[in-house]
Amino acid sequence: MITWQPIADYREPNYDKPAEPVAPVLFWRPAKGATFGFIRDGELFNSAWIYVSDSNKVSHFCAVNGPDAP
């Protein structure tokens, strides 16, 4: 079950430390539904870091564990 959280609660990870893995997140966009990706520098990207949408258009998010996560 997905537990959505307000996007204002999202804390951007430190991208300068490669030892810290960056987990993808599921974001909810009111006009277009859910999209899978990352937020960086105020923009929303998909899992390949391709521009998807302005993060201001995102209202909620949910952390996602990858297949190799415990």
mmCIF file as Biopython writes it, N, C-alpha, C and O atoms, coordinates in Angstrom:
data_model
#
loop_
_atom_site.group_PDB
_atom_site.id
_atom_site.type_symbol
_atom_site.label_atom_id
_atom_site.label_alt_id
_atom_site.label_comp_id
_atom_site.label_asym_id
_atom_site.label_entity_id
_atom_site.label_seq_id
_atom_site.pdbx_PDB_ins_code
_atom_site.Cartn_x
_atom_site.Cartn_y
_atom_site.Cartn_z
_atom_site.occupancy
_atom_site.B_iso_or_equiv
_atom_site.auth_seq_id
_atom_site.auth_asym_id
_atom_site.pdbx_PDB_model_num
ATOM 1   N N  . MET A ? 1  ? 0.837  -1.183 0.000   1.0 0.0 1  A 1 
ATOM 2   C CA . MET A ? 1  ? 0.000  0.000  0.000   1.0 0.0 1  A 1 
ATOM 3   C C  . MET A ? 1  ? 0.884  1.249  0.000   1.0 0.0 1  A 1 
ATOM 4   O O  . MET A ? 1  ? 1.846  1.329  0.763   1.0 0.0 1  A 1 
ATOM 5   N N  . ILE A ? 2  ? 0.565  2.202  -0.837  1.0 0.0 2  A 1 
ATOM 6   C CA . ILE A ? 2  ? 1.339  3.439  -0.933  1.0 0.0 2  A 1 
ATOM 7   C C  . ILE A ? 2  ? 0.829  4.449  0.078   1.0 0.0 2  A 1 
ATOM 8   O O  . ILE A ? 2  ? -0.372 4.706  0.159   1.0 0.0 2  A 1 
ATOM 9   N N  . THR A ? 3  ? 1.741  5.019  0.844   1.0 0.0 3  A 1 
ATOM 10  C CA . THR A ? 3  ? 1.395  6.082  1.779   1.0 0.0 3  A 1 
ATOM 11  C C  . THR A ? 3  ? 1.978  7.381  1.246   1.0 0.0 3  A 1 
ATOM 12  O O  . THR A ? 3  ? 3.183  7.610  1.343   1.0 0.0 3  A 1 
ATOM 13  N N  . TRP A ? 4  ? 1.132  8.226  0.688   1.0 0.0 4  A 1 
ATOM 14  C CA . TRP A ? 4  ? 1.582  9.483  0.096   1.0 0.0 4  A 1 
ATOM 15  C C  . TRP A ? 4  ? 1.896  10.488 1.181   1.0 0.0 4  A 1 
ATOM 16  O O  . TRP A ? 4  ? 1.230  10.526 2.215   1.0 0.0 4  A 1 
ATOM 17  N N  . GLN A ? 5  ? 2.921  11.311 0.944   1.0 0.0 5  A 1 
ATOM 18  C CA . GLN A ? 5  ? 3.322  12.369 1.870   1.0 0.0 5  A 1 
ATOM 19  C C  . GLN A ? 5  ? 3.367  13.695 1.108   1.0 0.0 5  A 1 
ATOM 20  O O  . GLN A ? 5  ? 3.623  13.688 -0.096  1.0 0.0 5  A 1 
ATOM 21  N N  . PRO A ? 6  ? 3.127  14.826 1.765   1.0 0.0 6  A 1 
ATOM 22  C CA . PRO A ? 6  ? 3.199  16.117 1.088   1.0 0.0 6  A 1 
ATOM 23  C C  . PRO A ? 6  ? 4.602  16.375 0.531   1.0 0.0 6  A 1 
ATOM 24  O O  . PRO A ? 6  ? 5.599  16.039 1.169   1.0 0.0 6  A 1 
ATOM 25  N N  . ILE A ? 7  ? 4.670  16.965 -0.646  1.0 0.0 7  A 1 
ATOM 26  C CA . ILE A ? 7  ? 5.965  17.229 -1.265  1.0 0.0 7  A 1 
ATOM 27  C C  . ILE A ? 7  ? 6.798  18.186 -0.419  1.0 0.0 7  A 1 
ATOM 28  O O  . ILE A ? 7  ? 8.025  18.168 -0.513  1.0 0.0 7  A 1 
ATOM 29  N N  . ALA A ? 8  ? 6.168  19.015 0.401   1.0 0.0 8  A 1 
ATOM 30  C CA . ALA A ? 8  ? 6.902  19.937 1.269   1.0 0.0 8  A 1 
ATOM 31  C C  . ALA A ? 8  ? 7.769  19.179 2.288   1.0 0.0 8  A 1 
ATOM 32  O O  . ALA A ? 8  ? 8.722  19.742 2.827   1.0 0.0 8  A 1 
ATOM 33  N N  . ASP A ? 9  ? 7.441  17.906 2.554   1.0 0.0 9  A 1 
ATOM 34  C CA . ASP A ? 9  ? 8.223  17.090 3.490   1.0 0.0 9  A 1 
ATOM 35  C C  . ASP A ? 9  ? 9.444  16.444 2.839   1.0 0.0 9  A 1 
ATOM 36  O O  . ASP A ? 9  ? 10.281 15.869 3.533   1.0 0.0 9  A 1 
ATOM 37  N N  . TYR A ? 10 ? 9.553  16.533 1.514   1.0 0.0 10 A 1 
ATOM 38  C CA . TYR A ? 10 ? 10.658 15.898 0.790   1.0 0.0 10 A 1 
ATOM 39  C C  . TYR A ? 10 ? 11.974 16.600 1.104   1.0 0.0 10 A 1 
ATOM 40  O O  . TYR A ? 10 ? 12.056 17.827 1.052   1.0 0.0 10 A 1 
ATOM 41  N N  . ARG A ? 11 ? 12.997 15.826 1.427   1.0 0.0 11 A 1 
ATOM 42  C CA . ARG A ? 11 ? 14.330 16.361 1.678   1.0 0.0 11 A 1 
ATOM 43  C C  . ARG A ? 11 ? 15.273 15.804 0.619   1.0 0.0 11 A 1 
ATOM 44  O O  . ARG A ? 11 ? 15.468 14.593 0.522   1.0 0.0 11 A 1 
ATOM 45  N N  . GLU A ? 12 ? 15.845 16.684 -0.159  1.0 0.0 12 A 1 
ATOM 46  C CA . GLU A ? 12 ? 16.712 16.269 -1.249  1.0 0.0 12 A 1 
ATOM 47  C C  . GLU A ? 12 ? 17.986 15.623 -0.701  1.0 0.0 12 A 1 
ATOM 48  O O  . GLU A ? 12 ? 18.595 16.161 0.224   1.0 0.0 12 A 1 
ATOM 49  N N  . PRO A ? 13 ? 18.404 14.467 -1.261  1.0 0.0 13 A 1 
ATOM 50  C CA . PRO A ? 13 ? 19.628 13.812 -0.795  1.0 0.0 13 A 1 
ATOM 51  C C  . PRO A ? 13 ? 20.866 14.581 -1.243  1.0 0.0 13 A 1 
ATOM 52  O O  . PRO A ? 13 ? 20.777 15.474 -2.085  1.0 0.0 13 A 1 
ATOM 53  N N  . ASN A ? 14 ? 22.004 14.235 -0.685  1.0 0.0 14 A 1 
ATOM 54  C CA . ASN A ? 14 ? 23.267 14.846 -1.061  1.0 0.0 14 A 1 
ATOM 55  C C  . ASN A ? 14 ? 23.820 14.106 -2.280  1.0 0.0 14 A 1 
ATOM 56  O O  . ASN A ? 14 ? 24.334 12.995 -2.154  1.0 0.0 14 A 1 
ATOM 57  N N  . TYR A ? 15 ? 23.714 14.725 -3.459  1.0 0.0 15 A 1 
ATOM 58  C CA . TYR A ? 15 ? 24.151 14.082 -4.688  1.0 0.0 15 A 1 
ATOM 59  C C  . TYR A ? 15 ? 25.671 14.090 -4.840  1.0 0.0 15 A 1 
ATOM 60  O O  . TYR A ? 15 ? 26.203 13.396 -5.707  1.0 0.0 15 A 1 
ATOM 61  N N  . ASP A ? 16 ? 26.377 14.861 -4.014  1.0 0.0 16 A 1 
ATOM 62  C CA . ASP A ? 16 ? 27.829 14.955 -4.115  1.0 0.0 16 A 1 
ATOM 63  C C  . ASP A ? 16 ? 28.545 13.803 -3.422  1.0 0.0 16 A 1 
ATOM 64  O O  . ASP A ? 16 ? 29.762 13.669 -3.550  1.0 0.0 16 A 1 
ATOM 65  N N  . LYS A ? 17 ? 27.811 12.970 -2.690  1.0 0.0 17 A 1 
ATOM 66  C CA . LYS A ? 17 ? 28.403 11.824 -2.004  1.0 0.0 17 A 1 
ATOM 67  C C  . LYS A ? 17 ? 27.934 10.544 -2.688  1.0 0.0 17 A 1 
ATOM 68  O O  . LYS A ? 17 ? 26.862 10.031 -2.366  1.0 0.0 17 A 1 
ATOM 69  N N  . PRO A ? 18 ? 28.727 10.016 -3.635  1.0 0.0 18 A 1 
ATOM 70  C CA . PRO A ? 18 ? 28.281 8.831  -4.384  1.0 0.0 18 A 1 
ATOM 71  C C  . PRO A ? 18 ? 28.086 7.593  -3.528  1.0 0.0 18 A 1 
ATOM 72  O O  . PRO A ? 18 ? 27.429 6.646  -3.960  1.0 0.0 18 A 1 
ATOM 73  N N  . ALA A ? 19 ? 28.643 7.579  -2.322  1.0 0.0 19 A 1 
ATOM 74  C CA . ALA A ? 19 ? 28.473 6.412  -1.446  1.0 0.0 19 A 1 
ATOM 75  C C  . ALA A ? 19 ? 27.043 6.327  -0.914  1.0 0.0 19 A 1 
ATOM 76  O O  . ALA A ? 19 ? 26.610 5.267  -0.460  1.0 0.0 19 A 1 
ATOM 77  N N  . GLU A ? 20 ? 26.315 7.432  -0.970  1.0 0.0 20 A 1 
ATOM 78  C CA . GLU A ? 20 ? 24.928 7.435  -0.499  1.0 0.0 20 A 1 
ATOM 79  C C  . GLU A ? 20 ? 24.003 7.191  -1.690  1.0 0.0 20 A 1 
ATOM 80  O O  . GLU A ? 20 ? 23.862 8.060  -2.550  1.0 0.0 20 A 1 
ATOM 81  N N  . PRO A ? 21 ? 23.370 6.015  -1.747  1.0 0.0 21 A 1 
ATOM 82  C CA . PRO A ? 21 ? 22.477 5.737  -2.880  1.0 0.0 21 A 1 
ATOM 83  C C  . PRO A ? 21 ? 21.261 6.656  -2.860  1.0 0.0 21 A 1 
ATOM 84  O O  . PRO A ? 21 ? 20.757 7.018  -1.797  1.0 0.0 21 A 1 
ATOM 85  N N  . VAL A ? 22 ? 20.805 7.021  -4.039  1.0 0.0 22 A 1 
ATOM 86  C CA . VAL A ? 22 ? 19.630 7.871  -4.176  1.0 0.0 22 A 1 
ATOM 87  C C  . VAL A ? 22 ? 18.470 6.984  -4.606  1.0 0.0 22 A 1 
ATOM 88  O O  . VAL A ? 22 ? 18.469 6.448  -5.715  1.0 0.0 22 A 1 
ATOM 89  N N  . ALA A ? 23 ? 17.490 6.831  -3.737  1.0 0.0 23 A 1 
ATOM 90  C CA . ALA A ? 23 ? 16.348 5.983  -4.054  1.0 0.0 23 A 1 
ATOM 91  C C  . ALA A ? 23 ? 15.337 6.753  -4.898  1.0 0.0 23 A 1 
ATOM 92  O O  . ALA A ? 23 ? 15.062 7.918  -4.612  1.0 0.0 23 A 1 
ATOM 93  N N  . PRO A ? 24 ? 14.782 6.125  -5.930  1.0 0.0 24 A 1 
ATOM 94  C CA . PRO A ? 24 ? 13.731 6.785  -6.686  1.0 0.0 24 A 1 
ATOM 95  C C  . PRO A ? 24 ? 12.481 6.940  -5.832  1.0 0.0 24 A 1 
ATOM 96  O O  . PRO A ? 24 ? 12.293 6.224  -4.849  1.0 0.0 24 A 1 
ATOM 97  N N  . VAL A ? 25 ? 11.644 7.870  -6.214  1.0 0.0 25 A 1 
ATOM 98  C CA . VAL A ? 25 ? 10.446 8.180  -5.449  1.0 0.0 25 A 1 
ATOM 99  C C  . VAL A ? 25 ? 9.268  8.245  -6.410  1.0 0.0 25 A 1 
ATOM 100 O O  . VAL A ? 25 ? 9.419  8.636  -7.568  1.0 0.0 25 A 1 
ATOM 101 N N  . LEU A ? 26 ? 8.117  7.866  -5.929  1.0 0.0 26 A 1 
ATOM 102 C CA . LEU A ? 26 ? 6.892  7.958  -6.715  1.0 0.0 26 A 1 
ATOM 103 C C  . LEU A ? 26 ? 6.212  9.270  -6.373  1.0 0.0 26 A 1 
ATOM 104 O O  . LEU A ? 26 ? 5.860  9.494  -5.215  1.0 0.0 26 A 1 
ATOM 105 N N  . PHE A ? 27 ? 6.018  10.149 -7.358  1.0 0.0 27 A 1 
ATOM 106 C CA . PHE A ? 27 ? 5.429  11.468 -7.155  1.0 0.0 27 A 1 
ATOM 107 C C  . PHE A ? 27 ? 4.037  11.526 -7.753  1.0 0.0 27 A 1 
ATOM 108 O O  . PHE A ? 27 ? 3.765  10.921 -8.790  1.0 0.0 27 A 1 
ATOM 109 N N  . TRP A ? 28 ? 3.163  12.261 -7.089  1.0 0.0 28 A 1 
ATOM 110 C CA . TRP A ? 28 ? 1.798  12.440 -7.587  1.0 0.0 28 A 1 
ATOM 111 C C  . TRP A ? 28 ? 1.639  13.834 -8.151  1.0 0.0 28 A 1 
ATOM 112 O O  . TRP A ? 28 ? 1.868  14.827 -7.461  1.0 0.0 28 A 1 
ATOM 113 N N  . ARG A ? 29 ? 1.242  13.902 -9.426  1.0 0.0 29 A 1 
ATOM 114 C CA . ARG A ? 29 ? 0.953  15.182 -10.061 1.0 0.0 29 A 1 
ATOM 115 C C  . ARG A ? 29 ? -0.556 15.260 -10.250 1.0 0.0 29 A 1 
ATOM 116 O O  . ARG A ? 29 ? -1.126 14.421 -10.948 1.0 0.0 29 A 1 
ATOM 117 N N  . PRO A ? 30 ? -1.222 16.246 -9.644  1.0 0.0 30 A 1 
ATOM 118 C CA . PRO A ? 30 ? -2.679 16.308 -9.677  1.0 0.0 30 A 1 
ATOM 119 C C  . PRO A ? 30 ? -3.275 16.223 -11.082 1.0 0.0 30 A 1 
ATOM 120 O O  . PRO A ? 30 ? -4.297 15.564 -11.269 1.0 0.0 30 A 1 
ATOM 121 N N  . ALA A ? 31 ? -2.674 16.861 -12.055 1.0 0.0 31 A 1 
ATOM 122 C CA . ALA A ? 31 ? -3.265 16.884 -13.396 1.0 0.0 31 A 1 
ATOM 123 C C  . ALA A ? 31 ? -2.949 15.634 -14.212 1.0 0.0 31 A 1 
ATOM 124 O O  . ALA A ? 31 ? -3.710 15.274 -15.110 1.0 0.0 31 A 1 
ATOM 125 N N  . LYS A ? 32 ? -1.819 14.962 -13.905 1.0 0.0 32 A 1 
ATOM 126 C CA . LYS A ? 32 ? -1.379 13.859 -14.762 1.0 0.0 32 A 1 
ATOM 127 C C  . LYS A ? 32 ? -1.163 12.552 -14.023 1.0 0.0 32 A 1 
ATOM 128 O O  . LYS A ? 32 ? -0.726 11.574 -14.630 1.0 0.0 32 A 1 
ATOM 129 N N  . GLY A ? 33 ? -1.457 12.504 -12.731 1.0 0.0 33 A 1 
ATOM 130 C CA . GLY A ? 33 ? -1.292 11.266 -11.992 1.0 0.0 33 A 1 
ATOM 131 C C  . GLY A ? 33 ? 0.123  11.056 -11.502 1.0 0.0 33 A 1 
ATOM 132 O O  . GLY A ? 33 ? 0.875  12.012 -11.316 1.0 0.0 33 A 1 
ATOM 133 N N  . ALA A ? 34 ? 0.487  9.788  -11.292 1.0 0.0 34 A 1 
ATOM 134 C CA . ALA A ? 34 ? 1.771  9.457  -10.680 1.0 0.0 34 A 1 
ATOM 135 C C  . ALA A ? 34 ? 2.878  9.369  -11.716 1.0 0.0 34 A 1 
ATOM 136 O O  . ALA A ? 34 ? 2.640  9.024  -12.874 1.0 0.0 34 A 1 
ATOM 137 N N  . THR A ? 35 ? 4.085  9.686  -11.284 1.0 0.0 35 A 1 
ATOM 138 C CA . THR A ? 35 ? 5.283  9.509  -12.104 1.0 0.0 35 A 1 
ATOM 139 C C  . THR A ? 35 ? 6.424  9.063  -11.196 1.0 0.0 35 A 1 
ATOM 140 O O  . THR A ? 35 ? 6.488  9.440  -10.026 1.0 0.0 35 A 1 
ATOM 141 N N  . PHE A ? 36 ? 7.318  8.259  -11.750 1.0 0.0 36 A 1 
ATOM 142 C CA . PHE A ? 36 ? 8.407  7.661  -10.986 1.0 0.0 36 A 1 
ATOM 143 C C  . PHE A ? 36 ? 9.686  8.409  -11.289 1.0 0.0 36 A 1 
ATOM 144 O O  . PHE A ? 36 ? 10.042 8.562  -12.458 1.0 0.0 36 A 1 
ATOM 145 N N  . GLY A ? 37 ? 10.391 8.881  -10.266 1.0 0.0 37 A 1 
ATOM 146 C CA . GLY A ? 37 ? 11.625 9.592  -10.558 1.0 0.0 37 A 1 
ATOM 147 C C  . GLY A ? 37 ? 12.290 10.220 -9.353  1.0 0.0 37 A 1 
ATOM 148 O O  . GLY A ? 37 ? 12.176 9.728  -8.230  1.0 0.0 37 A 1 
ATOM 149 N N  . PHE A ? 38 ? 12.984 11.311 -9.605  1.0 0.0 38 A 1 
ATOM 150 C CA . PHE A ? 38 ? 13.775 12.008 -8.605  1.0 0.0 38 A 1 
ATOM 151 C C  . PHE A ? 38 ? 13.507 13.504 -8.710  1.0 0.0 38 A 1 
ATOM 152 O O  . PHE A ? 38 ? 13.128 13.991 -9.775  1.0 0.0 38 A 1 
ATOM 153 N N  . ILE A ? 39 ? 13.699 14.236 -7.615  1.0 0.0 39 A 1 
ATOM 154 C CA . ILE A ? 39 ? 13.701 15.693 -7.687  1.0 0.0 39 A 1 
ATOM 155 C C  . ILE A ? 39 ? 15.135 16.150 -7.506  1.0 0.0 39 A 1 
ATOM 156 O O  . ILE A ? 39 ? 15.833 15.679 -6.607  1.0 0.0 39 A 1 
ATOM 157 N N  . ARG A ? 40 ? 15.576 17.060 -8.349  1.0 0.0 40 A 1 
ATOM 158 C CA . ARG A ? 40 ? 16.905 17.639 -8.216  1.0 0.0 40 A 1 
ATOM 159 C C  . ARG A ? 40 ? 16.865 19.067 -8.735  1.0 0.0 40 A 1 
ATOM 160 O O  . ARG A ? 40 ? 16.372 19.323 -9.834  1.0 0.0 40 A 1 
ATOM 161 N N  . ASP A ? 41 ? 17.382 19.989 -7.945  1.0 0.0 41 A 1 
ATOM 162 C CA . ASP A ? 41 ? 17.434 21.403 -8.332  1.0 0.0 41 A 1 
ATOM 163 C C  . ASP A ? 41 ? 16.070 21.950 -8.733  1.0 0.0 41 A 1 
ATOM 164 O O  . ASP A ? 41 ? 15.958 22.728 -9.681  1.0 0.0 41 A 1 
ATOM 165 N N  . GLY A ? 42 ? 15.031 21.537 -8.004  1.0 0.0 42 A 1 
ATOM 166 C CA . GLY A ? 42 ? 13.706 22.092 -8.236  1.0 0.0 42 A 1 
ATOM 167 C C  . GLY A ? 42 ? 12.970 21.550 -9.441  1.0 0.0 42 A 1 
ATOM 168 O O  . GLY A ? 42 ? 11.944 22.106 -9.833  1.0 0.0 42 A 1 
ATOM 169 N N  . GLU A ? 43 ? 13.467 20.475 -10.042 1.0 0.0 43 A 1 
ATOM 170 C CA . GLU A ? 43 ? 12.776 19.888 -11.175 1.0 0.0 43 A 1 
ATOM 171 C C  . GLU A ? 43 ? 12.582 18.399 -10.927 1.0 0.0 43 A 1 
ATOM 172 O O  . GLU A ? 43 ? 13.315 17.789 -10.148 1.0 0.0 43 A 1 
ATOM 173 N N  . LEU A ? 44 ? 11.610 17.830 -11.580 1.0 0.0 44 A 1 
ATOM 174 C CA . LEU A ? 44 ? 11.329 16.407 -11.444 1.0 0.0 44 A 1 
ATOM 175 C C  . LEU A ? 44 ? 11.888 15.659 -12.646 1.0 0.0 44 A 1 
ATOM 176 O O  . LEU A ? 44 ? 11.641 16.038 -13.791 1.0 0.0 44 A 1 
ATOM 177 N N  . PHE A ? 45 ? 12.650 14.586 -12.379 1.0 0.0 45 A 1 
ATOM 178 C CA . PHE A ? 45 ? 13.261 13.802 -13.443 1.0 0.0 45 A 1 
ATOM 179 C C  . PHE A ? 45 ? 12.792 12.356 -13.341 1.0 0.0 45 A 1 
ATOM 180 O O  . PHE A ? 45 ? 12.414 11.899 -12.263 1.0 0.0 45 A 1 
ATOM 181 N N  . ASN A ? 46 ? 12.817 11.637 -14.460 1.0 0.0 46 A 1 
ATOM 182 C CA . ASN A ? 46 ? 12.503 10.214 -14.367 1.0 0.0 46 A 1 
ATOM 183 C C  . ASN A ? 46 ? 13.745 9.445  -13.953 1.0 0.0 46 A 1 
ATOM 184 O O  . ASN A ? 46 ? 14.768 10.054 -13.639 1.0 0.0 46 A 1 
ATOM 185 N N  . SER A ? 47 ? 13.678 8.125  -13.944 1.0 0.0 47 A 1 
ATOM 186 C CA . SER A ? 47 ? 14.777 7.327  -13.407 1.0 0.0 47 A 1 
ATOM 187 C C  . SER A ? 47 ? 16.054 7.442  -14.232 1.0 0.0 47 A 1 
ATOM 188 O O  . SER A ? 47 ? 17.122 7.052  -13.761 1.0 0.0 47 A 1 
ATOM 189 N N  . ALA A ? 48 ? 15.969 7.965  -15.442 1.0 0.0 48 A 1 
ATOM 190 C CA . ALA A ? 48 ? 17.162 8.179  -16.264 1.0 0.0 48 A 1 
ATOM 191 C C  . ALA A ? 48 ? 17.593 9.642  -16.208 1.0 0.0 48 A 1 
ATOM 192 O O  . ALA A ? 48 ? 18.412 10.070 -17.021 1.0 0.0 48 A 1 
ATOM 193 N N  . TRP A ? 49 ? 17.064 10.406 -15.276 1.0 0.0 49 A 1 
ATOM 194 C CA . TRP A ? 49 ? 17.366 11.828 -15.111 1.0 0.0 49 A 1 
ATOM 195 C C  . TRP A ? 49 ? 16.953 12.651 -16.318 1.0 0.0 49 A 1 
ATOM 196 O O  . TRP A ? 49 ? 17.634 13.611 -16.679 1.0 0.0 49 A 1 
ATOM 197 N N  . ILE A ? 50 ? 15.850 12.286 -16.942 1.0 0.0 50 A 1 
ATOM 198 C CA . ILE A ? 50 ? 15.315 13.067 -18.050 1.0 0.0 50 A 1 
ATOM 199 C C  . ILE A ? 50 ? 14.213 13.963 -17.499 1.0 0.0 50 A 1 
ATOM 200 O O  . ILE A ? 50 ? 13.400 13.532 -16.682 1.0 0.0 50 A 1 
ATOM 201 N N  . TYR A ? 51 ? 14.194 15.208 -17.951 1.0 0.0 51 A 1 
ATOM 202 C CA . TYR A ? 51 ? 13.216 16.170 -17.445 1.0 0.0 51 A 1 
ATOM 203 C C  . TYR A ? 51 ? 11.786 15.695 -17.666 1.0 0.0 51 A 1 
ATOM 204 O O  . TYR A ? 51 ? 11.426 15.282 -18.768 1.0 0.0 51 A 1 
ATOM 205 N N  . VAL A ? 52 ? 10.978 15.756 -16.618 1.0 0.0 52 A 1 
ATOM 206 C CA . VAL A ? 52 ? 9.575  15.363 -16.713 1.0 0.0 52 A 1 
ATOM 207 C C  . VAL A ? 52 ? 8.661  16.556 -16.466 1.0 0.0 52 A 1 
ATOM 208 O O  . VAL A ? 52 ? 7.790  16.838 -17.289 1.0 0.0 52 A 1 
ATOM 209 N N  . SER A ? 53 ? 8.835  17.252 -15.371 1.0 0.0 53 A 1 
ATOM 210 C CA . SER A ? 53 ? 7.899  18.309 -15.000 1.0 0.0 53 A 1 
ATOM 211 C C  . SER A ? 53 ? 8.504  19.197 -13.929 1.0 0.0 53 A 1 
ATOM 212 O O  . SER A ? 53 ? 9.393  18.775 -13.189 1.0 0.0 53 A 1 
ATOM 213 N N  . ASP A ? 54 ? 8.028  20.410 -13.850 1.0 0.0 54 A 1 
ATOM 214 C CA . ASP A ? 54 ? 8.405  21.318 -12.772 1.0 0.0 54 A 1 
ATOM 215 C C  . ASP A ? 54 ? 7.906  20.726 -11.460 1.0 0.0 54 A 1 
ATOM 216 O O  . ASP A ? 54 ? 6.736  20.360 -11.355 1.0 0.0 54 A 1 
ATOM 217 N N  . SER A ? 55 ? 8.773  20.626 -10.463 1.0 0.0 55 A 1 
ATOM 218 C CA . SER A ? 55 ? 8.376  20.009 -9.195  1.0 0.0 55 A 1 
ATOM 219 C C  . SER A ? 55 ? 7.302  20.808 -8.466  1.0 0.0 55 A 1 
ATOM 220 O O  . SER A ? 55 ? 6.665  20.278 -7.556  1.0 0.0 55 A 1 
ATOM 221 N N  . ASN A ? 56 ? 7.083  22.070 -8.842  1.0 0.0 56 A 1 
ATOM 222 C CA . ASN A ? 56 ? 6.002  22.843 -8.238  1.0 0.0 56 A 1 
ATOM 223 C C  . ASN A ? 56 ? 4.634  22.275 -8.598  1.0 0.0 56 A 1 
ATOM 224 O O  . ASN A ? 56 ? 3.635  22.586 -7.949  1.0 0.0 56 A 1 
ATOM 225 N N  . LYS A ? 57 ? 4.592  21.444 -9.630  1.0 0.0 57 A 1 
ATOM 226 C CA . LYS A ? 57 ? 3.337  20.821 -10.036 1.0 0.0 57 A 1 
ATOM 227 C C  . LYS A ? 57 ? 3.128  19.476 -9.340  1.0 0.0 57 A 1 
ATOM 228 O O  . LYS A ? 57 ? 2.161  18.769 -9.622  1.0 0.0 57 A 1 
ATOM 229 N N  . VAL A ? 58 ? 4.039  19.128 -8.429  1.0 0.0 58 A 1 
ATOM 230 C CA . VAL A ? 58 ? 3.952  17.872 -7.682  1.0 0.0 58 A 1 
ATOM 231 C C  . VAL A ? 58 ? 3.412  18.177 -6.296  1.0 0.0 58 A 1 
ATOM 232 O O  . VAL A ? 58 ? 3.881  19.103 -5.635  1.0 0.0 58 A 1 
ATOM 233 N N  . SER A ? 59 ? 2.433  17.408 -5.855  1.0 0.0 59 A 1 
ATOM 234 C CA . SER A ? 59 ? 1.832  17.687 -4.556  1.0 0.0 59 A 1 
ATOM 235 C C  . SER A ? 59 ? 2.227  16.682 -3.479  1.0 0.0 59 A 1 
ATOM 236 O O  . SER A ? 59 ? 2.344  17.057 -2.313  1.0 0.0 59 A 1 
ATOM 237 N N  . HIS A ? 60 ? 2.435  15.416 -3.838  1.0 0.0 60 A 1 
ATOM 238 C CA . HIS A ? 60 ? 2.721  14.369 -2.868  1.0 0.0 60 A 1 
ATOM 239 C C  . HIS A ? 60 ? 3.775  13.410 -3.399  1.0 0.0 60 A 1 
ATOM 240 O O  . HIS A ? 60 ? 4.011  13.336 -4.605  1.0 0.0 60 A 1 
ATOM 241 N N  . PHE A ? 61 ? 4.407  12.675 -2.486  1.0 0.0 61 A 1 
ATOM 242 C CA . PHE A ? 61 ? 5.400  11.689 -2.886  1.0 0.0 61 A 1 
ATOM 243 C C  . PHE A ? 61 ? 5.314  10.479 -1.981  1.0 0.0 61 A 1 
ATOM 244 O O  . PHE A ? 61 ? 4.682  10.519 -0.925  1.0 0.0 61 A 1 
ATOM 245 N N  . CYS A ? 62 ? 5.966  9.386  -2.411  1.0 0.0 62 A 1 
ATOM 246 C CA . CYS A ? 62 ? 6.076  8.179  -1.604  1.0 0.0 62 A 1 
ATOM 247 C C  . CYS A ? 62 ? 7.433  7.562  -1.883  1.0 0.0 62 A 1 
ATOM 248 O O  . CYS A ? 62 ? 7.784  7.363  -3.046  1.0 0.0 62 A 1 
ATOM 249 N N  . ALA A ? 63 ? 8.202  7.255  -0.857  1.0 0.0 63 A 1 
ATOM 250 C CA . ALA A ? 63 ? 9.504  6.604  -1.033  1.0 0.0 63 A 1 
ATOM 251 C C  . ALA A ? 63 ? 9.313  5.214  -1.619  1.0 0.0 63 A 1 
ATOM 252 O O  . ALA A ? 63 ? 8.354  4.520  -1.280  1.0 0.0 63 A 1 
ATOM 253 N N  . VAL A ? 64 ? 10.213 4.808  -2.489  1.0 0.0 64 A 1 
ATOM 254 C CA . VAL A ? 64 ? 10.136 3.504  -3.149  1.0 0.0 64 A 1 
ATOM 255 C C  . VAL A ? 64 ? 11.410 2.727  -2.875  1.0 0.0 64 A 1 
ATOM 256 O O  . VAL A ? 64 ? 12.507 3.259  -3.043  1.0 0.0 64 A 1 
ATOM 257 N N  . ASN A ? 65 ? 11.282 1.477  -2.456  1.0 0.0 65 A 1 
ATOM 258 C CA . ASN A ? 65 ? 12.432 0.604  -2.253  1.0 0.0 65 A 1 
ATOM 259 C C  . ASN A ? 65 ? 12.697 -0.183 -3.522  1.0 0.0 65 A 1 
ATOM 260 O O  . ASN A ? 65 ? 11.785 -0.753 -4.122  1.0 0.0 65 A 1 
ATOM 261 N N  . GLY A ? 66 ? 13.966 -0.204 -3.923  1.0 0.0 66 A 1 
ATOM 262 C CA . GLY A ? 66 ? 14.338 -0.983 -5.113  1.0 0.0 66 A 1 
ATOM 263 C C  . GLY A ? 66 ? 14.272 -2.465 -4.847  1.0 0.0 66 A 1 
ATOM 264 O O  . GLY A ? 66 ? 14.092 -2.885 -3.703  1.0 0.0 66 A 1 
ATOM 265 N N  . PRO A ? 67 ? 14.419 -3.285 -5.910  1.0 0.0 67 A 1 
ATOM 266 C CA . PRO A ? 67 ? 14.324 -4.746 -5.746  1.0 0.0 67 A 1 
ATOM 267 C C  . PRO A ? 67 ? 15.433 -5.322 -4.875  1.0 0.0 67 A 1 
ATOM 268 O O  . PRO A ? 67 ? 15.266 -6.396 -4.297  1.0 0.0 67 A 1 
ATOM 269 N N  . ASP A ? 68 ? 16.574 -4.619 -4.770  1.0 0.0 68 A 1 
ATOM 270 C CA . ASP A ? 68 ? 17.668 -5.141 -3.957  1.0 0.0 68 A 1 
ATOM 271 C C  . ASP A ? 68 ? 17.680 -4.568 -2.542  1.0 0.0 68 A 1 
ATOM 272 O O  . ASP A ? 68 ? 18.604 -4.837 -1.775  1.0 0.0 68 A 1 
ATOM 273 N N  . ALA A ? 69 ? 16.676 -3.790 -2.194  1.0 0.0 69 A 1 
ATOM 274 C CA . ALA A ? 69 ? 16.597 -3.193 -0.856  1.0 0.0 69 A 1 
ATOM 275 C C  . ALA A ? 69 ? 16.172 -4.248 0.177   1.0 0.0 69 A 1 
ATOM 276 O O  . ALA A ? 69 ? 15.424 -5.170 -0.149  1.0 0.0 69 A 1 
ATOM 277 N N  . PRO A ? 70 ? 16.646 -4.111 1.413   1.0 0.0 70 A 1 
ATOM 278 C CA . PRO A ? 70 ? 16.254 -5.103 2.441   1.0 0.0 70 A 1 
ATOM 279 C C  . PRO A ? 70 ? 14.794 -5.005 2.808   1.0 0.0 70 A 1 
ATOM 280 O O  . PRO A ? 70 ? 14.317 -5.764 3.651   1.0 0.0 70 A 1 
#
